[in-house]
Structure formats: structure tokens, C-alpha cells
């Protein structure tokens, strides 16, 4: 009965409720998913990385797996200027899927950002970014059974007369973002951004083109506009220790979320530029009743040369059911930055 309940929640929330974006905890490990204006905001020529997220594996035989891969390239604009501007181009591939009912979402997008220097030595940078994407949804009907297939004894057989629509379709999606970063002094930096995602509010209902006369059939399931504000900072406490606090606020349709916390970086002082990152975050979100703490997220990260590896675990603090309170979500990230240079580009690492 518990398995059936979880599967029903997965199915109905995926197909009939107003959509909400999958949410990562290591936001800056996948910066292109956070804000298009962050494309090219790093100290190097190119950056590649990915994040894998595994949810509900303990509670359900149908866990949700989400992963994203992104690549970016940064280049100078107006190189003859004393303080040249920069631009960044990137590509992102996203996939979100459940294993039992095989309801999958895939998306690929191209991003471009322009980084305007507002002061000498690029101490202040204003960035604007655009994202153009193509999404695709599909559902495997072979794993779904309906009442008219029950043989009244012990199984589901034969064909169903349910009005099933095409189980595969594509849609266009667009986003834009702004970002401002400043190096206040040698020890302190800030980064603030705004994101406006799903500007076209695409309809992702499998029944959106149905010709059914059923008045109760819902043919519209638009992805709501997502408004996001990001604020992060870096403070060098000593030669070996720095902190990176951040806060991210999101509003998408009826969903409201606040994500806040900090990481601490410990430089190991070795010749191969190695460091350890530890930290913790809290996620506040709204339920049908109120806004409260929904997750606690401990984090650990490792840095060797230009490679970053991050591990986090979302601990559920709400009663999904008494059985599964504390149920968690594992997230793993890996990032590599190539041809590193020293300049004032600042973006948190995880």
C-alpha cells in the first residue's frame, strides 16, 4: 500500500498539478540552471560540469533521478580596451525521470551572457544573459494499468478504452537573467542576480491537443514563470580560511522557497592547490498550510587543482509520512575549469 501511495503521488503531481522546476541544492555547481547571466562568470577560458540528484530511493521503488550537464566558454570583447568586457556562451542538457512509470523530461538549451566592466581592473561587472531551450516530455503507457483492464481475479489484462493521448511532445522555453558582482576589497566580494525563467510559460499537458468532449479534462498545464533572486558573498577570514554565505529566494506560481546557508573553505596549503569545503543550508518552502523548514542540507566539497567535487544530502524535516520523515536526497557534483587566469570574475563554487 505504501508503494502504491508513493507511485500515485509521483504520477498525479507530474501530470496534473501545476509544474515546478526540479531544485538543486548545490546551485552554483550548475550555474546555468540558476541564472543565464552566470554563463562565463569564472576565472578561466572554459568550464564543464554536471550535477546528479537522486530522490526518494529509500521510500519508493520509483526514485526520481535528475541530472544536468553544462559547458561554457569565455572570451574577451574589445581586447584593445584597457578594461575589456567579456562574453560567455554555454550549452546545457537537463534530464528528470522516474523509473517505474517512466515519465521523463529532457531539455537542451543554448545560453549567451555579456559581462560589462563598470570600473578599472573589472572590480565591478554587470552581466546580462539569455537562454533559448527546447524541452521534451514522454510517458511510457506500458507501465500504467487501468480499471477496465482488471480481470476480476488477479491481474490487469487486455486493452484499455481510456482516452490516451500522444505520449511524446516537445516545447520551446526561454529565460533571461541579470547579475552584478563587485570586488569590494582584497578580502570581500559580493554577487547578486535576478532570474526570470519560463518566459513563454509553455503548456506541458499531455492532453493539450486533445479533441475530447469531456468537460472535466484539463488540457492546460503551463509551467509558471519563475522569479529568482540570488545573493552571495566571499569573505577571506585568513590566508587559509574563507566563507561563502548565500541566499536564494524563488517564487514560481503558488510555490515559494528560501534557500540559505554558507560554506567554509579550508586551504590545505599544498603545492597542487587543494582545499576542503564544508557547510550547511536550510530550505524553507510553503505547503498547503504554511511556510516552514522543509530540508536541512549538510555539504562537503573537495578541490584539487582545477577540479571540484561536491556532495550534499537533503534531509526532509516535514512529515511526508511518519514512516519517511528524514528521508533524504543525495546530490553529487563535479566541475572542471580550464586555462585558469587571475582576474576579478567571482562566482561561488558550489
C-alpha positions in Angstrom: 0.0 0.0 0.0 2.9 2.3 0.8 4.4 1.7 -2.7 1.1 2.4 -4.4 0.7 5.7 -2.5 4.1 6.9 -3.4 3.6 6.0 -7.1 0.2 7.8 -7.2 1.8 10.9 -5.7 4.5 10.8 -8.4 2.1 10.3 -11.2 -0.5 12.8 -10.2 2.0 15.5 -9.2 3.8 15.0 -12.5 0.8 15.0 -14.8 -2.0 17.1 -13.3 -0.6 19.7 -10.9 0.9 22.9 -12.0 4.6 22.3 -12.7 7.5 23.3 -10.5 11.2 23.2 -11.5 13.3 20.5 -10.0 15.5 22.1 -7.4 19.3 21.6 -6.8 21.0 22.2 -3.5 24.4 22.9 -5.0 23.1 25.8 -7.0 26.4 27.2 -8.1 27.7 23.9 -9.2 25.2 24.2 -12.1 25.2 28.0 -12.6 23.5 27.8 -16.0 20.5 26.3 -14.3 20.4 29.2 -11.7 20.9 32.3 -13.9 21.7 32.6 -17.6 23.8 35.7 -16.7 26.3 33.4 -15.0 27.4 31.9 -18.3 31.1 32.8 -18.5 31.4 34.0 -14.9 34.5 32.1 -13.8 38.3 32.5 -13.8 39.2 30.6 -16.9 38.7 30.0 -20.6 36.2 27.1 -20.3 34.3 25.2 -17.7 32.5 21.9 -17.8 30.5 20.2 -15.1 27.5 18.3 -14.0 25.2 17.5 -11.1 23.4 14.2 -10.3 20.4 14.2 -7.9 18.8 11.0 -6.6 15.5 11.4 -4.7 13.1 9.1 -2.7 15.2 6.0 -3.3 14.6 4.7 0.2 10.9 5.4 0.3 9.9 4.3 -3.2 10.7 1.7 -5.9 10.3 4.6 -8.3 13.0 7.1 -7.4 13.3 10.4 -9.2 16.7 10.9 -10.8 17.7 14.3 -12.1 20.9 15.3 -13.7 22.3 18.3 -15.7 25.5 18.7 -17.7 26.8 22.1 -18.9 29.7 23.5 -20.7 30.8 27.2 -21.0 33.4 29.2 -23.0 34.5 32.7 -22.0 36.2 35.2 -24.4 37.2 38.8 -24.4 35.3 41.6 -26.2 37.1 44.8 -27.3 40.5 43.5 -26.3 42.2 46.8 -27.2 40.4 48.5 -24.3 42.3 48.9 -21.0 39.5 47.0 -19.2 37.9 44.7 -21.8 34.5 43.3 -21.5 33.8 39.6 -21.5 31.2 37.3 -23.0 30.2 33.8 -22.2 28.5 31.1 -24.3 27.2 27.9 -22.9 25.1 24.8 -23.6 23.1 22.8 -21.0 21.5 19.4 -21.1 18.9 18.5 -18.4 17.0 15.3 -17.6 14.5 14.4 -15.0 12.9 10.9 -14.8 11.1 8.4 -12.7 11.9 4.7 -13.2 8.6 2.9 -12.5 6.1 5.0 -14.7 8.9 6.3 -16.9 7.7 9.8 -17.1 10.7 11.7 -18.4 11.6 15.3 -19.1 14.6 16.2 -21.2 15.8 19.7 -22.3 18.7 21.2 -24.1 19.4 24.9 -24.3 21.9 27.4 -25.5 23.0 30.4 -23.4 24.8 33.7 -24.0 25.9 36.3 -21.5 27.6 39.7 -21.8 29.7 40.9 -18.9 30.2 44.7 -18.9 33.1 46.1 -16.9 32.0 49.1 -14.8 35.3 50.0 -13.2 39.0 49.7 -13.6 40.5 46.2 -13.4 37.0 44.8 -13.7 36.3 45.3 -10.0 32.6 45.8 -10.8 30.8 43.7 -13.5 27.2 43.9 -14.8 26.1 40.8 -16.7 23.0 40.1 -18.9 22.2 36.6 -20.1 19.6 34.9 -22.3 18.7 31.2 -22.6 16.9 29.6 -25.5 15.8 26.0 -25.0 13.9 23.0 -26.3 12.1 20.7 -23.9 10.7 17.2 -24.4 8.4 15.1 -22.3 7.4 11.5 -22.7 5.5 8.8 -20.8 5.6 5.0 -21.1 1.9 3.9 -21.1 3.0 0.2 -21.0 3.7 0.5 -17.3 0.3 2.0 -16.5 -2.8 -0.1 -15.8 -6.5 1.0 -15.7 -9.7 -0.3 -14.1 -11.1 -1.7 -17.4 -8.1 -4.0 -17.7 -8.7 -5.9 -14.4 -9.7 -9.5 -15.0 -11.7 -9.6 -11.7 -9.3 -12.2 -10.3 -5.6 -11.5 -10.1 -4.3 -9.2 -12.8 -4.6 -6.5 -15.4 -5.0 -7.9 -18.9 -6.2 -6.8 -22.3 -6.6 -3.3 -23.8 -7.9 -0.2 -22.1 -10.5 2.2 -23.6 -9.1 5.2 -21.8 -8.6 8.3 -23.9 -4.8 8.2 -24.0 -3.0 11.0 -25.9 0.3 11.0 -27.7 2.9 10.2 -25.1 5.8 12.3 -26.5 5.9 16.0 -27.4 8.4 19.0 -27.5 8.1 22.6 -26.5 10.2 25.8 -26.6 11.3 27.6 -23.5 13.1 30.9 -22.8 14.8 32.6 -19.8 16.8 35.7 -19.0 18.9 37.0 -16.1 20.9 39.8 -14.7 23.9 39.6 -12.4 26.1 42.1 -10.6 29.4 41.3 -9.0 31.9 43.5 -7.1 35.3 43.1 -5.5 34.9 45.4 -2.5 38.5 44.8 -1.4 41.1 42.0 -1.4 39.1 40.1 1.2 35.5 40.7 0.3 33.4 40.1 -2.8 29.6 40.1 -3.5 27.5 38.7 -6.2 23.7 39.4 -6.8 21.4 38.3 -9.5 17.9 38.1 -10.8 16.4 35.4 -13.0 13.2 35.3 -15.0 12.6 31.8 -16.2 10.0 30.2 -18.5 9.0 33.5 -20.1 6.8 31.7 -22.6 5.0 29.6 -19.8 4.9 26.6 -22.1 1.9 24.2 -21.8 3.3 20.8 -20.8 0.0 18.8 -20.6 -0.1 15.5 -22.4 -3.7 16.3 -23.2 -3.1 19.8 -24.6 -4.1 18.9 -28.1 -6.9 16.5 -27.2 -10.2 16.7 -29.1 -12.1 15.0 -26.3 -15.5 16.4 -25.4 -15.0 15.6 -21.7 -15.6 18.9 -19.9 -13.6 17.7 -16.9 -10.5 17.0 -19.0 -7.7 19.5 -18.1 -5.9 20.4 -21.3 -3.6 23.1 -19.9 -0.7 22.7 -17.5 1.6 25.7 -18.0 5.0 25.9 -16.4 4.6 29.1 -14.3 7.1 32.0 -14.6 9.9 31.6 -12.1 11.3 34.7 -10.4 14.6 34.2 -8.5 16.9 36.4 -6.5 20.4 35.3 -5.6 22.8 37.0 -3.2 26.2 35.5 -2.3 29.5 36.8 -0.9 33.0 35.7 -0.2 35.0 36.8 2.9 38.6 35.9 3.4 39.0 35.3 7.1 42.6 34.4 7.0 45.2 33.1 4.5 43.8 29.6 4.7 40.1 30.1 5.5 37.3 31.8 3.7 33.5 31.7 3.9 30.9 31.9 1.1 27.4 32.6 2.5 24.4 32.8 0.1 20.7 33.2 0.0 18.4 32.3 -2.9 14.7 33.2 -3.0 12.3 31.8 -5.6 8.7 32.3 -6.5 7.0 30.0 -9.1 3.3 30.1 -9.3 2.0 29.1 -5.8 5.4 27.8 -4.7 7.7 30.0 -2.6 11.1 28.9 -1.4 14.0 30.4 0.5 17.4 28.7 0.5 20.2 30.0 2.8 23.4 28.9 4.3 27.2 29.0 3.9 30.2 27.0 3.0 33.7 27.3 4.6 36.8 26.7 2.5 40.0 25.4 4.2 43.1 25.8 2.0 45.3 22.8 2.7 48.4 24.8 1.7 49.8 22.1 -0.7 51.6 22.6 -4.0 48.7 21.3 -6.0 46.1 23.8 -4.9 43.9 21.6 -2.8 41.2 22.6 -0.3 38.2 21.2 1.6 34.8 22.8 1.7 32.2 22.1 4.4 28.9 23.8 5.0 25.2 23.6 5.7 22.0 25.0 4.3 18.3 25.2 5.1 15.4 25.3 2.7 12.1 26.9 3.7 9.1 26.3 1.4 5.4 26.6 1.6 2.9 23.7 2.0 -0.8 23.7 1.9 -0.9 25.2 5.4 2.1 27.5 5.9 5.8 28.2 5.2 8.3 26.2 7.2 11.6 24.4 7.2 11.4 21.6 4.6 15.0 20.4 4.4 18.4 20.6 6.1 21.3 20.2 3.8 24.8 19.2 5.1 27.5 19.7 2.5 31.2 18.6 1.8 33.3 19.6 -1.1 36.8 18.8 -2.3 39.1 20.8 -4.5 42.3 19.6 -6.3 43.9 21.9 -8.9 41.0 22.9 -11.2 38.7 20.1 -10.2 35.8 20.4 -7.8 33.7 17.6 -6.3 30.7 18.3 -4.1 28.5 16.0 -2.0 25.3 17.1 -0.3 22.3 15.3 1.3 18.8 16.9 1.7 17.3 15.8 4.9 13.5 16.0 4.9 12.1 17.7 8.0 8.4 17.5 7.2 6.0 14.6 7.6 5.8 13.2 4.1 4.5 10.4 6.3 5.6 9.3 9.7 7.4 6.4 8.0 9.6 8.6 5.8 10.3 11.7 7.8 14.0 12.3 7.5 14.0 10.8 4.0 16.8 12.4 2.0 18.0 13.3 -1.4 21.6 12.7 -2.5 23.3 15.2 -4.8 26.8 14.8 -6.4 28.5 17.5 -8.5 31.8 17.7 -10.4 33.3 20.7 -12.2 36.4 21.4 -14.1 37.8 24.8 -15.1 40.3 25.0 -17.9 43.0 27.6 -18.7 42.6 29.4 -15.4 43.6 33.1 -15.3 43.7 35.6 -12.4 41.0 38.3 -12.7 38.0 39.6 -10.7 35.4 37.2 -12.0 33.6 35.9 -9.0 31.0 33.1 -8.7 30.6 30.8 -5.7 31.9 27.3 -6.3 29.0 25.1 -5.1 
